[in-house]
Amino acid sequence: MTTTLDRLTEKAGAPAFGQDALIVCDSLVRIYQADGIEVQALQGLDLLVDEGELVAIVGASGSGKSTLLAVLSGLDVPTAGRVRVGPWDLMAMTPAQRVAYRREMVGFVWQQTARNLVPYLTATENVALPLALAGTARRERTARATQLLDLLGVGYCADRRPGQLSGGEQQRVAIGVALANSPRVVFADEPTGELDTATSHEVLECLRLVNRELGTTVVVVTHDPGVSEHVQRTVAIRDGRTSSEVVRRTQTRDDGTEHVVAEEFAMLDRAGRVQLPQEYREALELSGRVRLALEESHVSVWPDRPRIQPRTASDEAVPESTGSSRQEGTR
C-alpha cells in the first residue's frame, strides 16, 4: 500500500519512508470491535528497525505493544497503514504466504513455555521440529539443533524433555527453536515474565549473544524495565503510538576506557505529533491548548494561560495601602 506521503516524497525524489530499514511501520492502525465497542489499539504508529538491531518495545498494559507484536509476527492484520518486514508486505499476504513468512522470515519466543515447546519431545527434537516441517534432512537438522543448544549454553539438556528443565533452560531452548530455520528476525514476547531476576539476566544475555554472534535482528516486547540495559534501543509505546526512545551508545573517555551513554528522545511522528512526558505536562499544567513558538534552534511550548502563582506569606504581610501611602508622602 502506497500512502499519500510516500507518493509526494517519490515525486520530490526523496526515498520512501523506511526504505533501507528491515522493519517498517508507517501510520499503523489496528481497530478492534469488543462487545460493540470500538477499541483503537494502534493509532498511527510509526516504527523503524534496522537489520541487526537489538530493540526492546516497552509500555504499560493496554499501550498497544502486544497488538504490534501480533501484527509483526503475521498473526494479525492491521486495519490501515503500511507494515513491511524485509521483502514481505504484511498488509497484502495471502494465508499461504503468512505460513511461509512465519516459517522462513521470523522466529518467536513466547512468555508461556507451553507455547514454545512440545512437552513429549526432547530439547534436541524440539529445536529440530521446525526443520523437519521445512523438509530438512535428519542429519542436517540434528547437527543444527546441537549447534544451537551448545551456542545457548544448554547443550547438556539435549536429551531432556521440557518437564525436566528449569524455567530459564526452557526459555533458552525456546530461543533455539525460534532460530532453527535461520530467521532474519526473532520476536520475544515477555520472555522473562515468568522468571526470577538472575534467570531473566541469563535469558536476555542469550538474546544478546544471538544478536551479536548470528547477526539476527531481535525485538523484545516487555514491561520489565530491567530489559533496557541489555538492548541498544528502547522504544516506548503509549496510547497506540511510539512516544519516546532511549538510545545507548558506547563512548570512549579521555583515558581510553569505554562507557555506555543513554539518551532519551521524544518521538515526532510523520504527522508532526509528539507526546510530552507526563511529568512535564504536570509540572507546567499543560493540557488542551498550548502555545508554540519557533525559536532559532528549538520550539517552545507554553500553557494557554499564565499559571496562577500562589500567594506567599510575605505577600500577604504587605498592606494593600502601602503603595498609595508612599505616593502621598512624595507629593
ABEGO torsion letter per residue (X at the ends): XBBAAAAAAAAAGBBBBGAABABBBBGBBBBBBBGGBBBBABBGBBBBBBBGBBBBBBEBBGAGAAAAAAAAAGABBBABEBBBBEABBAAABBAAAAAAAAAAABBBBBABAAAABBAABBAAAAAAAAAAAAGBBAAAAAAAAAAAAAAAGAAAAAABBAAABBAAAAAAAAAAAAAAAGBABBBBBGAAAABBAAAAAAAAAAAAAAAAAAGBBBBBBBABAAAAAABABBBBBBGGBBABBBBBBBBBBAAGBBBBBBBBBBBBBAAGBBBBBAAAAAAAGBBEBBBBBBBAABBBBBBABBBBBBBBAAAAABBAAAAAAAAAAAX
